Amino acid sequence: MSGTLVYMTGHEDIKTQPNSATIHYVISRDGTKIGYRQYGKGKGLVLVQGTMGSIENFRQLAEELANEFTVYVAERRGRGISGSTGKNYSIRTEVEDLDALLVRTGAHYVYGLSSGAIISLQAALKLPSIKRLAVFEPPLFINNTFPKELVDRYENEIAEGKVAAALVSAMLAGQFGPPAMKFMPRWLLIAFTKKILSAEEKEGSGAYIPMKDIASTLHNDFQIVEAMNEKLQTFKDIKVKLLLLSGDKSPTYLQTAVAGLAKLLPQAEYIILPGLGHSASWNFDKQRNPDGDPKVVAEKLRYFFSASSR
């Protein structure tokens, strides 16, 4: 696909502090502007964000990898510095966005997290420019476990402007947060979420996208996940070198999905990271993400993506 497309490229380069990353833009096939941060120097590696994330969530991981790779952290459409999702949003447009970035940068390595992992797996089937791919826990539901009622509830609540309630429904659907959440009364979860949103509005979110803004992007992630529901077999024809990562503290459905991919693709490397969960590759942040451990994830990625030179 990438061989037949022609892309316009942006030239805005903005130095950011303190990490000395630069911000660039590329125009995707449908005209949407896609922003990305660039770190380091070396072979090109693109990081594709997942649910509730932006380029800032991958900052520490990118910095860990920047000594050996030129790391490109993509801002998915509909978020932060990128353009809107557009009228014809689908996993296809997400793959086209990734294709545009690969063409622009000449990168051949990709790492995808969560819904970004699904996009990356689909891209590996379509884009010959991808030579090596690592994914962390794509939410590929199997055995009729897709939480449709909670996803539908999220859609209704976000459409009605009930952001806190929608976030609670989304967190329960994806099993984000501590396992104890599912035993807490819904009214208490909503009240707690409202408190967080209020505090963020008062104090600001720093370099992160505010939760009230990122909440609406869950619609896109759920659209991708639902479209790939019960379609694990779709990826049986992946031929690129593949690394499958999972944490033993992650929700069971995510561990099951990665194990299913490992069985489907026996040539892939499969690593379970002890003591880590789904947000391991995000920034360590005592308040926002105390379970982040990007150094450990970077170690596995560094070894896998450097293997071609050994």
C-alpha positions in Angstrom: 0.0 0.0 0.0 2.7 2.4 0.9 4.3 2.1 -2.6 1.2 3.6 -4.2 0.5 6.6 -2.0 1.9 10.1 -2.2 2.1 12.2 1.0 2.5 15.8 1.8 4.9 16.5 4.7 5.0 19.2 7.3 8.1 21.1 8.2 7.3 22.6 11.6 10.1 21.6 14.0 9.7 22.7 17.6 12.3 22.1 20.3 10.7 20.9 23.5 12.2 20.9 26.9 13.7 19.2 28.8 13.9 16.1 26.6 15.2 17.9 23.4 12.7 16.1 21.3 11.4 17.8 18.2 7.8 17.9 16.9 7.1 17.2 13.3 4.0 16.6 11.1 3.0 14.4 8.2 -0.2 14.5 6.2 -2.1 11.2 5.9 -3.9 9.9 2.9 -7.2 11.6 3.7 -5.5 15.0 4.5 -5.4 14.6 8.3 -2.3 16.2 9.9 -0.5 13.6 12.2 2.0 15.0 14.7 4.8 13.1 16.2 7.8 13.6 18.5 11.3 12.6 17.4 14.0 11.5 19.7 17.6 10.2 19.4 19.6 8.9 16.5 19.9 5.5 14.8 17.6 3.1 13.1 14.0 4.3 13.0 11.5 3.0 15.5 7.8 4.1 15.6 5.8 3.9 18.9 2.0 3.6 18.4 0.0 4.7 21.4 -3.0 2.9 22.9 -6.2 3.7 24.8 -6.3 6.9 26.9 -2.7 7.7 25.8 -0.9 10.5 24.0 2.7 11.1 23.0 3.5 12.3 26.5 2.8 8.9 28.0 5.6 7.4 25.9 8.2 10.1 26.8 10.2 8.0 29.2 10.2 4.9 27.0 11.3 7.0 24.0 14.1 8.6 26.1 15.3 5.1 27.2 15.5 4.0 23.6 16.9 7.2 22.1 20.6 6.2 22.6 20.3 3.5 20.0 17.3 4.4 17.8 15.6 7.4 16.2 12.3 7.1 18.0 9.2 8.5 16.5 6.2 8.8 18.9 3.0 9.1 16.9 0.1 11.2 18.2 -2.9 9.2 16.9 -5.6 11.2 15.1 -8.2 12.8 17.3 -5.7 13.5 20.0 -3.3 16.3 21.1 -1.3 17.7 18.2 -2.9 15.6 15.5 -6.0 16.4 13.5 -9.5 15.1 14.0 -10.6 11.5 13.4 -12.5 12.5 10.2 -15.9 11.2 8.9 -14.6 7.8 7.7 -12.6 6.8 10.7 -11.7 3.1 11.0 -8.6 0.9 11.6 -7.8 1.5 7.9 -7.3 5.2 8.5 -5.1 4.4 11.5 -3.0 2.1 9.3 -2.7 4.9 6.7 -1.5 7.3 9.4 1.2 4.9 10.4 2.1 4.3 6.7 2.5 8.0 6.2 4.9 8.2 9.1 6.9 5.2 7.9 7.2 6.7 4.4 8.2 10.1 5.8 10.8 8.8 8.2 12.1 5.7 6.5 11.6 3.7 9.7 11.1 -0.1 9.5 10.5 -0.9 13.2 7.2 -0.5 15.1 6.0 -1.0 18.7 2.3 -0.9 19.4 0.5 -0.8 22.8 -3.0 -2.0 23.4 -5.3 -0.7 20.7 -2.2 0.6 19.1 -1.0 -3.0 19.0 -4.0 -4.0 17.0 -3.3 -1.2 14.5 0.3 -2.3 14.3 -0.6 -5.9 13.7 -3.0 -4.9 11.0 -0.3 -2.7 9.5 2.1 -5.6 9.5 -0.3 -7.4 7.1 -0.6 -4.4 4.8 2.7 -2.5 4.8 5.9 -4.1 3.5 7.9 -1.3 5.0 7.5 -2.9 8.4 10.4 -5.3 9.0 10.1 -5.9 12.8 7.1 -5.5 15.1 6.7 -5.6 18.8 3.3 -5.5 20.5 2.2 -5.2 24.1 -1.2 -6.8 24.9 -3.5 -6.1 21.9 -7.1 -6.3 23.3 -8.3 -9.1 21.0 -11.3 -10.5 22.7 -12.0 -14.2 22.2 -14.5 -16.7 23.5 -17.4 -14.2 23.7 -15.8 -12.0 26.3 -16.2 -8.6 24.6 -18.0 -6.3 27.2 -20.6 -5.0 24.8 -23.0 -3.8 27.4 -20.4 -1.6 29.1 -19.1 -0.3 25.8 -22.7 0.6 24.7 -23.2 2.3 28.1 -20.0 4.3 27.6 -21.2 5.4 24.1 -24.5 6.6 25.5 -22.9 8.4 28.5 -20.3 10.2 26.4 -23.0 11.2 23.9 -24.9 12.7 26.8 -21.9 14.6 28.1 -21.6 12.4 31.3 -17.9 12.3 31.1 -17.2 10.8 34.6 -19.8 8.1 34.2 -18.5 7.3 30.7 -15.0 7.0 32.0 -16.2 4.6 34.7 -18.0 2.4 32.1 -14.9 2.5 29.9 -12.5 1.5 32.8 -14.8 -1.3 33.8 -15.0 -2.5 30.2 -11.3 -2.5 29.7 -10.6 -3.6 33.2 -8.3 -0.6 33.7 -7.4 0.3 37.3 -7.2 -2.0 40.3 -9.3 -5.2 40.4 -11.2 -3.9 43.4 -13.0 -1.5 41.1 -15.5 -4.1 40.0 -16.6 -4.6 43.6 -17.1 -0.9 44.3 -20.5 0.7 43.9 -20.9 2.7 40.7 -22.0 5.9 42.4 -18.7 5.9 44.4 -16.6 5.3 41.3 -18.4 8.2 39.5 -18.0 10.5 42.5 -14.3 9.7 42.7 -13.8 10.3 38.9 -15.6 13.6 39.1 -13.2 14.6 41.9 -10.2 13.7 39.7 -11.7 15.7 36.8 -12.4 18.7 38.9 -8.9 18.7 40.4 -7.3 18.4 36.9 -9.4 21.3 35.6 -8.2 23.4 38.6 -4.6 22.4 38.6 -4.0 21.5 35.0 -2.8 18.3 33.4 0.8 19.4 32.6 2.0 17.9 29.4 -0.7 15.2 29.3 -4.0 15.6 27.5 -6.8 16.3 30.1 -8.9 13.3 30.9 -12.1 15.1 29.9 -10.6 15.5 26.4 -9.1 12.0 26.1 -12.4 10.4 27.2 -14.0 10.9 23.9 -11.2 9.1 22.0 -12.2 5.9 23.7 -15.0 5.8 21.1 -12.3 5.2 18.5 -10.5 2.6 20.5 -13.7 0.7 21.2 -14.6 0.9 17.5 -11.2 -0.8 16.6 -11.5 -3.4 19.3 -15.1 -4.3 18.5 -14.2 -4.5 14.8 -11.5 -7.1 15.6 -13.7 -9.0 18.2 -13.2 -12.8 17.7 -10.8 -12.2 14.8 -7.5 -13.4 16.2 -7.1 -15.6 13.2 -6.8 -12.5 11.0 -3.2 -12.2 12.0 -2.1 -15.8 11.1 -0.4 -14.5 7.9 1.9 -12.1 9.6 5.4 -12.8 8.3 7.6 -10.1 9.9 9.8 -10.7 12.9 7.5 -10.4 15.8 7.8 -9.9 19.6 4.8 -10.5 21.8 4.9 -8.9 25.3 2.6 -9.3 28.2 2.6 -8.6 31.9 1.6 -11.3 34.5 -0.3 -8.6 36.4 -2.5 -7.6 33.4 -6.2 -8.6 33.1 -6.7 -12.2 32.1 -8.3 -11.4 28.7 -5.2 -9.5 27.6 -2.9 -12.3 28.7 -5.1 -14.7 26.9 -5.0 -12.7 23.7 -1.2 -12.6 23.7 -1.0 -16.3 24.4 -3.4 -16.9 21.6 -1.2 -14.9 19.2 1.9 -16.9 20.4 0.1 -20.2 19.6 -1.1 -18.8 16.2 2.4 -17.5 15.3 4.9 -20.0 16.8 7.8 -18.2 15.1 7.2 -15.1 17.2 9.2 -14.4 20.4 6.9 -14.4 23.4 7.9 -12.8 26.7 5.9 -12.5 29.9 7.1 -9.7 32.1 6.9 -10.6 35.8 5.3 -8.1 38.2 4.2 -5.8 35.4 0.8 -4.8 34.0 -0.8 -3.2 31.0 0.5 0.3 31.7 4.2 -0.9 32.1 5.5 1.0 29.0 3.9 4.3 30.0 5.8 6.8 32.1 6.4 6.0 35.7 4.4 8.6 37.6 3.8 8.3 41.3 0.3 9.9 41.0 -0.8 8.9 37.5 0.9 5.6 36.8 2.8 4.1 39.7 2.9 0.8 37.8 4.9 2.2 34.9 8.3 0.6 34.3 9.4 1.8 30.8 13.1 0.8 31.6 12.1 -2.9 31.6 10.0 -2.6 28.5 12.8 -0.6 26.7 15.3 -3.4 27.6 13.2 -6.0 25.8 12.6 -3.7 22.8 16.2 -2.7 22.6 17.3 -6.4 22.4 14.6 -7.3 19.9 15.1 -4.4 17.5 18.9 -4.5 17.7 18.9 -8.2 16.9 19.0 -7.6 13.1 22.5 -6.0 13.5 24.0 -8.9 15.4 
